[in-house]
Amino acid sequence: MRCPNCGAKFQKTSNICLGCGTKLSQIENASNKNITKARKEYQPEKVVYSSVFPKDLSYKKTLLLAIFLGLFGAHRYYTKQYITAIIMSVSATIFTLFFGILGMIFGNVGIQGFTILSSSTLNAFSSIISIVGAINIVVWAFDIIRLATKTYKVPVVLAE
């Protein structure tokens, strides 16, 4: 296991990180609940990212959220990674709406002769949306892989 503070490896016989002095008990008793408080009080030094899930987060719930609703960032909302969750939600929603609704209106299935955008503008717009959607899908897939291999890092506040 690696220390979330400095990244040094814990030795099997030691319960203290030799790099920074973080105790193994601090990592095991870390909390995800206190993240919001630490962020509101502008204490980013208290927030560390750990692959060891704290007791107040469920690994199984996070994995299920990632599998079924991960494209929209549900697992990131659950682990309080709000900025990336919002980015994933917005990009997935735009991707879904564009290709689901607008694709039917302006695509081959749509009404012939009814166009609001020129075809070159529509092609450029759809290319941008496709790239954003593809990046979102890749991030989603990596999150599932990292959760399955237990290398996904969640923000925690170490116990005192």
C-alpha positions in Angstrom: 0.0 0.0 0.0 1.2 3.5 -0.7 0.9 6.6 1.5 -1.8 9.0 0.2 0.3 12.0 1.5 3.7 11.4 -0.1 3.3 8.2 -2.2 5.9 6.2 -0.4 5.4 2.5 0.1 4.5 1.3 3.6 6.9 -1.4 4.7 5.2 -4.6 5.8 6.6 -4.4 9.3 5.9 -0.7 9.8 2.7 1.1 10.7 4.1 4.5 9.9 5.1 6.0 6.6 8.8 6.6 6.5 8.4 9.4 4.0 6.1 11.7 5.9 5.2 10.1 9.2 1.5 9.4 8.4 0.2 6.5 10.5 -1.6 3.6 9.0 -4.4 4.0 11.5 -5.0 7.6 10.1 -5.5 6.2 6.7 -7.8 3.4 7.9 -9.9 5.8 10.0 -10.0 8.5 7.3 -13.4 10.1 6.5 -15.1 11.2 3.3 -17.7 13.1 5.3 -15.3 15.8 6.3 -14.3 16.7 2.8 -16.9 19.4 2.4 -16.0 21.0 5.7 -12.3 21.0 4.8 -13.0 22.6 1.4 -15.3 25.2 2.9 -12.7 26.2 5.5 -10.0 26.4 2.7 -7.8 23.7 4.2 -6.7 21.7 1.1 -3.8 20.3 2.9 -6.2 18.1 4.9 -7.6 16.5 1.8 -5.7 13.6 0.4 -6.6 11.0 -2.3 -6.5 7.4 -1.1 -7.2 4.1 -2.8 -8.2 2.7 0.6 -12.0 3.4 0.8 -13.0 5.0 4.1 -15.6 3.4 6.3 -18.2 6.1 5.4 -18.1 5.1 1.7 -19.3 1.8 0.2 -17.0 0.3 -2.3 -19.8 -1.8 -3.8 -22.1 1.2 -4.1 -19.4 3.2 -5.8 -18.7 0.3 -8.3 -22.4 -0.1 -9.1 -22.9 3.6 -9.6 -19.9 3.6 -11.9 -21.1 0.7 -13.9 -24.7 1.8 -14.4 -24.7 5.6 -14.0 -21.0 6.4 -14.4 -21.3 8.0 -17.8 -23.1 10.8 -16.0 -20.6 10.9 -13.1 -22.8 9.4 -10.4 -19.9 7.6 -8.7 -18.0 10.9 -8.6 -20.9 12.7 -7.0 -21.1 9.9 -4.4 -17.3 10.2 -3.6 -17.6 14.1 -3.5 -15.5 14.8 -6.6 -18.0 17.4 -7.7 -16.1 19.3 -10.4 -15.4 16.2 -12.5 -18.9 14.9 -11.8 -20.4 18.1 -13.1 -18.2 17.9 -16.2 -19.1 14.3 -16.8 -22.9 15.0 -16.3 -22.9 18.0 -18.7 -20.9 16.4 -21.4 -22.9 13.1 -21.3 -26.2 15.0 -21.3 -25.1 17.1 -24.3 -23.8 14.0 -26.1 -27.0 12.1 -25.4 -29.4 14.9 -26.4 -27.5 15.9 -29.5 -27.3 12.4 -30.9 -30.6 11.2 -29.5 -33.0 14.1 -30.3 -31.2 16.4 -32.7 -29.8 13.5 -34.7 -33.3 12.3 -35.4 -34.5 15.8 -36.5 -31.5 16.8 -38.6 -30.3 13.3 -39.7 -31.4 10.9 -42.3 -34.7 10.3 -40.4 -35.6 14.0 -40.2 -37.9 16.1 -42.3 -36.5 16.6 -45.8 -35.7 20.2 -46.6 -36.0 21.5 -43.0 -32.6 22.8 -41.8 -31.7 25.4 -39.3 -27.9 24.9 -39.6 -25.9 24.4 -42.7 -24.6 20.9 -43.2 -20.9 22.0 -42.7 -21.8 23.7 -39.4 -23.8 20.7 -38.3 -20.9 18.4 -39.2 -18.4 20.5 -37.3 -20.7 20.7 -34.3 -21.3 17.0 -34.3 -17.6 16.3 -34.5 -17.0 18.4 -31.4 -19.8 16.8 -29.5 -18.5 13.3 -30.6 -15.0 14.1 -29.3 -16.4 15.3 -26.0 -18.6 12.2 -25.7 -15.7 9.9 -26.6 -13.5 11.4 -23.9 -16.3 11.0 -21.4 -16.7 7.4 -22.3 -13.0 6.7 -22.0 -12.9 8.4 -18.5 -15.9 6.3 -17.5 -14.2 3.1 -18.7 -11.0 4.0 -16.9 -13.0 4.7 -13.7 -14.6 1.2 -13.8 -11.2 -0.4 -14.5 -9.6 1.5 -11.6 -12.5 0.6 -9.3 -12.3 -3.1 -10.3 -8.5 -3.2 -9.6 -8.9 -1.2 -6.4 -6.7 1.7 -7.6 -9.5 4.3 -7.8 -8.6 7.2 -5.4 -11.2 9.0 -3.4 -10.7 12.2 -1.4 -10.5 11.7 2.3 -9.6 13.7 5.4 -7.1 11.7 7.5 -8.0 10.9 11.1 -6.1 13.0 13.7 
